[in-house]
Each structure stands twice: as C-alpha cells, then as structure tokens.
Amino acid sequence: MNHRQRFAALATLALIAAAPASHAALKVLACEPEWGALAKELGGDLVEVSVATTALQDPHQIQARPSLIARARSADLVACTGAELEVGWLPILLQQAGNAKIQPGQPGNFAAADFIRKLDVPTQVDRAQGDVHAAGNPHVQTDPRNIALAAAALGARLQLVDAAHAAQYAARQSDFHTRWTQALARWTQQAAPLRGTPVVSQHKAFVYLYDWLGLKEVAVLEPKPGVEPSAAHLQSVKAALAATPAKMVLYAAYQDARPSDWLTANAGVPAVKLPFTVGGTPAANDLFGLFDDTVARLLAAGKR
C-alpha cells in the first residue's frame, strides 16, 4: 500500500469512526446469512441485523413463524437473495408482517439477485422438472464477484433508506470494496490449479462457483432440482462416471451428506462439504472466511 492509499484508508476509518454512538440502529432483516454478514460489513454500528435462516437450514424451506413475522414487522429493510429462492415463505412473511416499508417495490425491500447476471435460466418452466426457478439459479452467493455486485447495490440502498448517515455508509462501502478486491485477487490466484477440474454436485448449488473457478460439472446426484436421488439414479451416476471420472463430489453444509457419501463409498470419489454461506463451517465465520474456507477445501480435495 503506497502513501496515497494509506492516507485514503486512514481518512475512511476516520469517517467511519465519526458515526454518532447514540444513533438508533437501522433494523435489517436478512433472509440468508450471507446478506446479514454483508449488511454488517456495510452498516457497522449503524445497523441492527437479524437473520431469518441459518447456514444449516435449506433456504428454500422455511416457515414464516410468529417470531420471524415480529422481526419483519419492525424491520426498516429486508435483504434477501430473490430470484424466487424464498418464494415459498417470504411473500407470506411480508403479508403477515403488514410493514409497508419492506413490501416489494419499496426501498426497504432489497433482493441481491436483481443486480447479478443469473445462470441456468430455463427456457420454459414445468413443475415436472423439479424445483426449477424461472428467474435462474438463485445461489448467487457462491461467487465472490457477485458479492461485490451485491455490496455496491446494498450500500447504495442503505444510503437511500438511512440518508442521514449516507456518508458513513459510503465510507464503509469504500473500505469493504478495497478489502474485498484484494481478497478476490488472492482467492482467484490460489484456486487457479483447480481450473478444469471435473466435479459432481449433489444439488445444483454451485453453478456460480464453477463459473468463477472454471470447474467442470460432469454429473448431479439429484435427478431433478430438489428431488432426492434414488438408489437406481445413484447407480446410473456411478456408471456414467466410469467414462467421465470426477475428482470430487460437492455438497452444501445444510444438505444431508448421505448421497455424496454413497458415491465416495461406491465410486471412490471424495465427498467435500462446502460452507455454502456464512456459518456453514467453523472457519466460514464471516464473508472473508466463507471464501477462504471454500477455496482451502477445494484445493485440499484436488490434491488427493
């Protein structure tokens, strides 16, 4: 870091520290842990963040329970993935909360996927295809480049919703951008040996990770998105891998590992648990830890 960069960093920290301690925090309800962690990065003491789900829950399958409705009722901003990930529960939550500030179309309703190019967008949607999302694959948080896009959009939204502290949010956003850009370059360099590695997915949860790192998905254990694999389907995957071998099979921390473990036991393909979001593993205790641990686990499996 040169003299000019050090001066800019010190000025940013001074502006962040200038935030009044007595400020009534902006209440943010995040649908998933990654957006809660991002809101904390960008808001610091200016925000009070609660998260509707944990890293060990399937974000598709959440109940709009009374305690969650109460948090939505008092929220100033909801920060979610969008792209229909929460379609089974968020609309009910917003309706039951009756909070005009966080309804769709209002500044207090933020969907990260609205600012990110979606992959796996189907040309047609048929429920016979399984749990397919018409807007595209919603698991955008597995690519740190998407986190950067979401950070820019969420930072601007915080400044809009809490305009009195726009300067502080802008300073925190600038500081996060600098640190994230440096970390992204490091992760990309570290993971370069993985490019072209053939992998199996338990669920179509990592298409954005593959797009970033150049991993090659050669099979999926679920016969259709959200449908557990049968013994016959697992046997068919094993047979296909005889012709197209894979280096590892990946599953998210919230998923039942048994299908991946079956492939390990019967086809010798190592199973790798990835945190998938903040809190998915002990090392993934914030957004930086999420990608530190994801890259480390992939590299360790790649060396086997």
Backbone hydrogen bonds in HBPLUS format (Angstrom, degrees):
<---DONOR---> <-ACCEPTOR-->    atom                        ^
c    i                          cat <-CA-CA->   ^        H-A-AA   ^      H-
h    n   atom  resd res      DA  || num        DHA   H-A  angle D-A-AA Bond
n    s   type  num  typ     dist DA aas  dist angle  dist       angle   num
A0006-ARG N   A0002-ASN O   2.90 MM   4  6.18 157.3  1.95 154.6 161.6     1
A0007-PHE N   A0003-HIS O   2.94 MM   4  6.19 156.7  1.99 150.3 156.4     2
A0008-ALA N   A0004-ARG O   3.01 MM   4  6.25 158.2  2.05 146.5 152.3     3
A0009-ALA N   A0005-GLN O   2.91 MM   4  6.12 156.1  1.96 148.2 154.6     4
A0010-LEU N   A0006-ARG O   2.96 MM   4  6.18 159.5  2.00 149.2 154.4     5
A0011-ALA N   A0007-PHE O   2.92 MM   4  6.15 155.4  1.98 148.0 155.1     6
A0012-THR N   A0008-ALA O   2.94 MM   4  6.15 152.4  2.02 144.6 152.1     7
A0013-LEU N   A0009-ALA O   2.96 MM   4  6.24 162.6  1.99 151.3 155.3     8
A0014-ALA N   A0010-LEU O   2.96 MM   4  6.14 152.9  2.03 145.2 152.7     9
A0015-LEU N   A0011-ALA O   3.04 MM   4  6.28 152.9  2.12 144.6 151.2    10
A0016-ILE N   A0012-THR O   2.95 MM   4  6.24 155.7  2.01 151.2 158.3    11
A0017-ALA N   A0013-LEU O   2.92 MM   4  6.11 158.3  1.96 147.1 153.0    12
A0018-ALA N   A0014-ALA O   3.12 MM   4  6.26 123.1  2.46 133.3 147.1    13
A0018-ALA N   A0015-LEU O   3.16 MM   3  5.07 139.2  2.33  93.2 104.9    14
A0019-ALA N   A0016-ILE O   3.27 MM   3  5.93 171.1  2.28 118.7 120.5    15
A0023-HIS N   A0020-PRO O   3.43 MM   3  5.72 166.4  2.45 110.0 112.2    16
A0026-LEU N   A0046-LEU O   2.81 MM  20  6.17 164.6  1.83 152.8 148.5    17
A0048-GLU N   A0026-LEU O   2.72 MM  22  5.86 160.6  1.76 151.2 150.6    18
A0076-ASP N   A0027-LYS O   2.78 MM  49  5.15 159.8  1.81 136.5 143.7    19
A0077-LEU N   A0027-LYS O   3.13 MM  50  6.49 140.2  2.30 159.6 162.7    20
A0028-VAL N   A0048-GLU O   2.91 MM  20  5.99 165.7  1.93 145.0 149.7    21
A0050-SER N   A0028-VAL O   2.97 MM  22  6.42 157.0  2.03 163.8 171.4    22
A0029-LEU N   A0077-LEU O   2.84 MM  48  6.28 163.2  1.87 161.3 166.5    23
A0079-ALA N   A0029-LEU O   2.92 MM  50  6.26 152.8  2.00 138.3 145.9    24
A0030-ALA N   A0050-SER O   2.83 MM  20  6.21 168.0  1.85 164.2 164.7    25
A0052-ALA N   A0030-ALA O   2.76 MM  22  6.13 163.8  1.79 168.0 173.5    26
A0031-CYS N   A0079-ALA O   2.89 MM  48  6.22 157.8  1.94 144.4 148.4    27
A0035-TRP N   A0032-GLU O   3.20 MM   3  5.80 130.2  2.47 112.9 123.7    28
A0036-GLY N   A0032-GLU O   3.25 MM   4  6.59 149.6  2.35 148.9 157.8    29
A0037-ALA N   A0033-PRO O   2.87 MM   4  6.11 159.6  1.91 154.1 159.1    30
A0038-LEU N   A0034-GLU O   2.99 MM   4  6.17 149.0  2.09 135.9 144.6    31
A0039-ALA N   A0035-TRP O   2.96 MM   4  6.03 156.2  2.01 138.9 145.1    32
A0040-LYS N   A0036-GLY O   3.07 MM   4  6.35 151.6  2.16 144.6 151.9    33
A0041-GLU N   A0037-ALA O   3.01 MM   4  6.29 153.0  2.09 143.6 151.0    34
A0042-LEU N   A0038-LEU O   2.97 MM   4  6.22 157.9  2.02 152.6 157.8    35
A0043-GLY N   A0039-ALA O   2.72 MM   4  5.64 137.7  1.89 142.2 154.3    36
A0044-GLY N   A0040-LYS O   2.82 MM   4  5.05 154.6  1.88 130.5 137.0    37
A0046-LEU N   A0043-GLY O   2.85 MM   3  5.21 148.0  1.96 142.4 140.2    38
A0047-VAL N   A0044-GLY O   3.38 MM   3  6.08 170.9  2.39 116.0 118.6    39
A0057-GLN N   A0054-THR O   3.18 MM   3  5.47 158.2  2.23 116.4 115.7    40
A0061-GLN N   A0058-ASP O   2.93 MM   3  5.53 146.5  2.04 119.2 127.8    41
A0065-ARG N   A0063-GLN O   2.80 MM   2  5.39 134.5  2.01 105.9  91.6    42
A0068-LEU N   A0065-ARG O   2.99 MM   3  5.42 127.0  2.28 111.0 124.7    43
A0069-ILE N   A0065-ARG O   3.03 MM   4  6.36 153.8  2.10 153.0 161.4    44
A0070-ALA N   A0066-PRO O   2.93 MM   4  6.18 153.3  2.00 149.7 156.6    45
A0071-ARG N   A0067-SER O   3.23 MM   4  6.48 150.3  2.32 135.8 142.6    46
A0072-ALA N   A0068-LEU O   2.99 MM   4  6.29 154.4  2.06 147.1 154.4    47
A0073-ARG N   A0069-ILE O   2.88 MM   4  6.08 143.9  2.01 145.1 155.4    48
A0075-ALA N   A0072-ALA O   3.32 MM   3  5.07 156.1  2.38  96.2 103.2    49
A0078-VAL N   A0108-GLY O   2.78 MM  30  6.10 158.0  1.83 156.5 159.3    50
A0110-PHE N   A0078-VAL O   2.89 MM  32  5.98 165.3  1.91 167.4 171.9    51
A0080-CYS N   A0110-PHE O   2.93 MM  30  6.23 168.5  1.94 154.6 157.4    52
A0112-ALA N   A0080-CYS O   2.89 MM  32  6.29 165.5  1.91 159.8 156.2    53
A0113-ALA N   A0081-THR O   2.83 MM  32  5.55 163.0  1.86 154.2 159.2    54
A0085-LEU N   A0082-GLY O   3.01 MM   3  5.69 171.5  2.01 124.1 126.1    55
A0087-VAL N   A0084-GLU O   3.24 MM   3  4.78 167.8  2.25 102.6 103.7    56
A0089-TRP N   A0086-GLU O   3.03 MM   3  5.73 165.6  2.06 123.3 127.7    57
A0090-LEU N   A0086-GLU O   2.84 MM   4  5.40 164.3  1.87 161.0 165.2    58
A0093-LEU N   A0089-TRP O   3.00 MM   4  6.23 157.8  2.05 150.9 157.9    59
A0094-LEU N   A0090-LEU O   2.87 MM   4  6.12 165.0  1.89 164.6 166.7    60
A0095-GLN N   A0091-PRO O   3.00 MM   4  6.11 156.4  2.05 142.7 149.6    61
A0096-GLN N   A0092-ILE O   2.87 MM   4  6.03 167.1  1.88 154.9 158.3    62
A0097-ALA N   A0093-LEU O   2.93 MM   4  6.02 146.9  2.04 144.6 153.8    63
A0098-GLY N   A0094-LEU O   3.24 MM   4  6.39 151.4  2.33 143.5 148.7    64
A0102-ILE N   A0099-ASN O   3.28 MM   3  6.02 152.0  2.37 118.8 124.4    65
A0106-GLN N   A0103-GLN O   3.01 MM   3  5.71 157.9  2.06 146.4 148.9    66
A0109-ASN N   A0106-GLN O   2.99 MM   3  5.56 157.2  2.04 126.2 126.7    67
A0114-ASP N   A0111-ALA O   3.09 MM   3  5.73 154.3  2.16 115.7 123.2    68
A0115-PHE N   A0112-ALA O   3.00 MM   3  5.85 168.5  2.01 126.4 130.0    69
A0116-ILE N   A0113-ALA O   3.25 MM   3  5.07 169.9  2.26 108.7 108.8    70
A0137-ASN N   A0119-LEU O   2.76 MM  18  5.67 162.9  1.79 163.0 167.7    71
A0129-GLN N   A0126-ASP O   2.76 MM   3  5.56 166.2  1.77 127.0 131.9    72
A0130-GLY N   A0127-ARG O   3.05 MM   3  5.46 164.8  2.07 115.2 117.8    73
A0132-VAL N   A0130-GLY O   2.89 MM   2  5.64 132.2  2.12 108.1  93.3    74
A0131-ASP N   A0225-PRO O   2.72 MM  94  5.00 170.7  1.73 145.9 142.5    75
A0136-GLY N   A0133-HIS O   3.04 MM   3  5.40 161.7  2.07 112.9 118.8    76
A0140-VAL N   A0138-PRO O   2.79 MM   2  5.54 141.2  1.94 101.1  92.2    77
A0143-ASP N   A0140-VAL O   3.43 MM   3  6.34 163.0  2.46 125.3 125.7    78
A0146-ASN N   A0143-ASP O   2.88 MM   3  5.45 137.2  2.07 114.5 125.7    79
A0148-ALA N   A0144-PRO O   3.17 MM   4  6.48 149.5  2.27 141.8 148.3    80
A0149-LEU N   A0145-ARG O   3.24 MM   4  6.60 151.9  2.32 139.0 145.7    81
A0150-ALA N   A0146-ASN O   2.85 MM   4  6.12 162.9  1.88 153.1 157.9    82
A0151-ALA N   A0147-ILE O   2.79 MM   4  5.95 149.2  1.89 145.6 154.6    83
A0152-ALA N   A0148-ALA O   3.13 MM   4  6.39 156.6  2.18 146.7 151.2    84
A0153-ALA N   A0149-LEU O   3.20 MM   4  6.49 160.5  2.24 146.9 151.9    85
A0154-LEU N   A0150-ALA O   2.76 MM   4  5.91 165.0  1.78 155.6 160.3    86
A0155-GLY N   A0151-ALA O   2.83 MM   4  5.78 156.1  1.89 144.0 151.1    87
A0156-ALA N   A0152-ALA O   3.22 MM   4  6.37 157.2  2.28 138.0 143.5    88
A0157-ARG N   A0153-ALA O   2.99 MM   4  6.26 148.0  2.10 140.7 150.3    89
A0158-LEU N   A0154-LEU O   2.87 MM   4  6.14 156.0  1.93 152.9 158.0    90
A0159-GLN N   A0155-GLY O   3.14 MM   4  6.40 157.2  2.19 145.4 151.3    91
A0160-LEU N   A0156-ALA O   3.05 MM   4  6.32 142.0  2.20 139.6 149.9    92
A0161-VAL N   A0157-ARG O   2.89 MM   4  6.13 165.5  1.91 156.5 159.4    93
A0162-ASP N   A0158-LEU O   2.90 MM   4  5.82 157.4  1.95 148.4 154.6    94
A0165-HIS N   A0162-ASP O   3.02 MM   3  5.93 162.1  2.05 127.0 131.7    95
A0166-ALA N   A0163-ALA O   3.20 MM   3  4.90 161.6  2.23 111.4 108.0    96
A0168-GLN N   A0165-HIS O   3.10 MM   3  5.43 119.4  2.49 103.9 117.9    97
A0169-TYR N   A0165-HIS O   3.08 MM   4  6.45 162.9  2.11 157.8 162.8    98
A0170-ALA N   A0166-ALA O   2.89 MM   4  6.07 159.6  1.93 150.9 156.9    99
A0171-ALA N   A0167-ALA O   2.98 MM   4  6.19 150.9  2.07 142.9 150.4   100
A0172-ARG N   A0168-GLN O   3.00 MM   4  6.28 161.4  2.03 150.9 155.4   101
A0173-GLN N   A0169-TYR O   2.85 MM   4  6.05 154.6  1.92 149.5 157.3   102
A0174-SER N   A0170-ALA O   2.97 MM   4  6.18 155.0  2.04 143.9 150.1   103
A0175-ASP N   A0171-ALA O   3.01 MM   4  6.26 159.7  2.05 147.7 153.2   104
A0176-PHE N   A0172-ARG O   2.87 MM   4  6.09 161.9  1.90 150.4 155.3   105
A0177-HIS N   A0173-GLN O   2.86 MM   4  6.04 161.3  1.90 148.9 154.5   106
A0178-THR N   A0174-SER O   3.08 MM   4  6.33 157.6  2.13 148.0 152.9   107
A0179-ARG N   A0175-ASP O   3.14 MM   4  6.43 169.4  2.15 153.3 155.3   108
A0180-TRP N   A0176-PHE O   2.73 MM   4  5.85 161.7  1.77 158.8 164.8   109
A0181-THR N   A0177-HIS O   2.93 MM   4  5.92 159.8  1.97 145.6 151.1   110
A0182-GLN N   A0178-THR O   3.23 MM   4  6.43 160.0  2.27 145.9 150.7   111
A0183-ALA N   A0179-ARG O   3.03 MM   4  6.25 158.9  2.08 144.9 151.0   112
A0184-LEU N   A0180-TRP O   2.79 MM   4  5.94 160.1  1.83 153.5 159.0   113
A0185-ALA N   A0181-THR O   3.17 MM   4  6.37 158.1  2.23 144.2 149.0   114
A0186-ARG N   A0182-GLN O   3.17 MM   4  6.46 153.0  2.25 142.6 150.0   115
A0187-TRP N   A0183-ALA O   2.84 MM   4  6.15 166.2  1.86 160.9 163.6   116
A0188-THR N   A0184-LEU O   2.94 MM   4  6.04 164.9  1.97 149.9 154.6   117
A0189-GLN N   A0185-ALA O   3.08 MM   4  6.20 156.5  2.14 141.8 147.9   118
A0190-GLN N   A0186-ARG O   2.90 MM   4  6.13 166.5  1.92 154.5 158.6   119
A0191-ALA N   A0187-TRP O   2.92 MM   4  6.03 157.2  1.97 152.3 157.8   120
A0192-ALA N   A0189-GLN O   3.28 MM   3  5.30 161.3  2.32 104.1 109.7   121
A0194-LEU N   A0191-ALA O   2.89 MM   3  5.57 158.6  1.93 125.1 132.1   122
A0195-ARG N   A0192-ALA O   3.18 MM   3  5.74 166.4  2.20 119.8 123.6   123
A0197-THR N   A0194-LEU O   2.90 MM   3  5.47 157.0  1.95 148.1 147.6   124
A0196-GLY N   A0214-GLY O   2.70 MM  18  5.60 165.0  1.73 134.5 139.9   125
A0216-LYS N   A0197-THR O   2.85 MM  19  5.76 176.3  1.85 144.7 145.7   126
A0247-LYS N   A0198-PRO O   2.79 MM  49  5.72 170.9  1.79 149.0 149.9   127
A0199-VAL N   A0216-LYS O   2.75 MM  17  5.93 157.5  1.80 150.3 152.9   128
A0218-VAL N   A0199-VAL O   2.84 MM  19  5.93 163.8  1.87 163.0 167.8   129
A0200-VAL N   A0248-MET O   2.92 MM  48  6.30 154.7  1.98 150.8 158.1   130
A0250-LEU N   A0200-VAL O   2.81 MM  50  6.23 159.8  1.85 161.9 162.3   131
A0201-SER N   A0219-ALA O   3.00 MM  18  6.47 160.0  2.05 151.3 153.9   132
A0221-LEU N   A0201-SER O   2.77 MM  20  6.26 156.7  1.82 155.6 163.8   133
A0202-GLN N   A0250-LEU O   2.94 MM  48  6.10 149.7  2.03 179.0 169.5   134
A0222-GLU N   A0202-GLN O   3.14 MM  20  6.03 136.7  2.34 140.4 149.3   135
A0205-ALA N   A0203-HIS O   2.59 MM   2  5.31 139.6  1.75 109.6  95.7   136
A0210-TYR N   A0206-PHE O   2.93 MM   4  6.21 162.5  1.96 159.8 164.2   137
A0211-ASP N   A0207-VAL O   2.96 MM   4  6.11 150.1  2.05 136.8 145.4   138
A0212-TRP N   A0208-TYR O   3.02 MM   4  6.23 149.7  2.12 142.0 149.2   139
A0213-LEU N   A0209-LEU O   2.97 MM   4  6.21 170.7  1.97 157.1 158.8   140
A0214-GLY N   A0210-TYR O   2.69 MM   4  5.27 132.4  1.92 144.9 152.3   141
A0227-VAL N   A0224-LYS O   2.94 MM   3  5.36 160.9  1.98 145.6 143.1   142
A0234-LEU N   A0230-SER O   2.99 MM   4  6.30 161.4  2.02 151.3 156.2   143
A0235-GLN N   A0231-ALA O   3.00 MM   4  6.22 153.6  2.07 144.7 152.0   144
A0236-SER N   A0232-ALA O   3.02 MM   4  6.33 148.4  2.13 141.9 150.3   145
A0236-SER N   A0233-HIS O   3.05 MM   3  4.99 114.9  2.50  91.9 107.8   146
A0237-VAL N   A0233-HIS O   2.93 MM   4  6.29 150.5  2.01 151.0 159.0   147
A0238-LYS N   A0234-LEU O   2.93 MM   4  6.20 161.4  1.96 150.2 155.4   148
A0239-ALA N   A0235-GLN O   2.95 MM   4  6.22 155.9  2.01 146.6 153.0   149
A0240-ALA N   A0236-SER O   3.01 MM   4  6.22 156.3  2.06 143.0 149.2   150
A0241-LEU N   A0237-VAL O   2.94 MM   4  6.19 149.0  2.04 150.0 158.4   151
A0242-ALA N   A0239-ALA O   3.17 MM   3  5.39 145.9  2.29 100.9 110.8   152
A0243-ALA N   A0240-ALA O   3.15 MM   3  5.72 142.3  2.30 110.0 118.3   153
A0244-THR N   A0240-ALA O   3.13 MM   4  6.39 147.5  2.24 139.3 149.0   154
A0249-VAL N   A0270-PRO O   2.84 MM  21  6.15 156.7  1.89 154.6 157.1   155
A0272-VAL N   A0249-VAL O   2.79 MM  23  6.03 158.5  1.84 166.1 167.3   156
A0251-TYR N   A0272-VAL O   3.11 MM  21  6.43 156.2  2.17 156.6 156.7   157
A0274-LEU N   A0251-TYR O   2.92 MM  23  6.20 165.0  1.95 163.3 168.0   158
A0255-GLN N   A0252-ALA O   2.96 MM   3  5.48 160.4  2.00 119.0 125.4   159
A0253-ALA N   A0274-LEU O   2.99 MM  21  5.90 126.1  2.29 167.1 169.1   160
A0261-ASP N   A0257-ALA O   2.82 MM   4  5.98 164.2  1.84 162.7 167.8   161
A0262-TRP N   A0258-ARG O   2.83 MM   4  5.97 147.0  1.94 147.8 156.4   162
A0263-LEU N   A0259-PRO O   3.20 MM   4  6.53 153.0  2.27 142.2 148.2   163
A0264-THR N   A0260-SER O   3.00 MM   4  6.37 150.1  2.09 146.9 155.7   164
A0265-ALA N   A0261-ASP O   2.92 MM   4  6.18 162.4  1.95 151.6 155.4   165
A0266-ASN N   A0262-TRP O   2.88 MM   4  5.99 152.6  1.95 151.2 158.8   166
A0267-ALA N   A0263-LEU O   2.77 MM   4  5.27 143.7  1.90 137.3 144.1   167
A0268-GLY N   A0264-THR O   3.02 MM   4  4.61 132.5  2.25 116.9 122.8   168
A0280-GLY N   A0277-THR O   3.12 MM   3  5.62 157.2  2.17 139.5 137.9   169
A0279-GLY N   A0284-ALA O   2.62 MM   5  5.34 156.6  1.67 155.3 161.6   170
A0284-ALA N   A0281-THR O   3.06 MM   3  5.25 138.2  2.25 104.8 116.6   171
A0290-LEU N   A0286-ASP O   2.86 MM   4  6.07 143.5  1.99 149.6 160.6   172
A0292-ASP N   A0288-PHE O   2.93 MM   4  6.14 153.8  2.00 150.3 159.0   173
A0293-ASP N   A0289-GLY O   2.92 MM   4  5.87 167.3  1.93 146.4 149.6   174
A0294-THR N   A0290-LEU O   3.04 MM   4  6.14 152.3  2.12 134.9 143.5   175
A0295-VAL N   A0291-PHE O   3.07 MM   4  5.96 171.8  2.08 141.4 144.0   176
A0296-ALA N   A0292-ASP O   3.06 MM   4  6.17 157.9  2.11 141.5 148.5   177
A0297-ARG N   A0293-ASP O   2.91 MM   4  6.03 161.4  1.95 151.1 155.1   178
A0298-LEU N   A0294-THR O   3.09 MM   4  6.30 158.2  2.14 148.9 154.8   179
A0299-LEU N   A0295-VAL O   2.91 MM   4  6.09 165.6  1.94 155.1 159.1   180
A0300-ALA N   A0296-ALA O   2.96 MM   4  6.11 157.9  2.01 146.6 152.7   181
A0301-ALA N   A0297-ARG O   3.10 MM   4  6.25 159.1  2.14 143.1 148.4   182
A0302-GLY N   A0298-LEU O   2.87 MM   4  6.06 148.9  1.97 146.5 156.1   183
A0303-LYS N   A0299-LEU O   3.21 MM   4  6.43 128.8  2.49 140.8 151.5   184
A0303-LYS N   A0300-ALA O   3.33 MM   3  5.44 144.0  2.47  97.5 107.0   185
A0304-ARG N   A0301-ALA O   3.20 MM   3  5.46 158.9  2.25 107.0 113.4   186
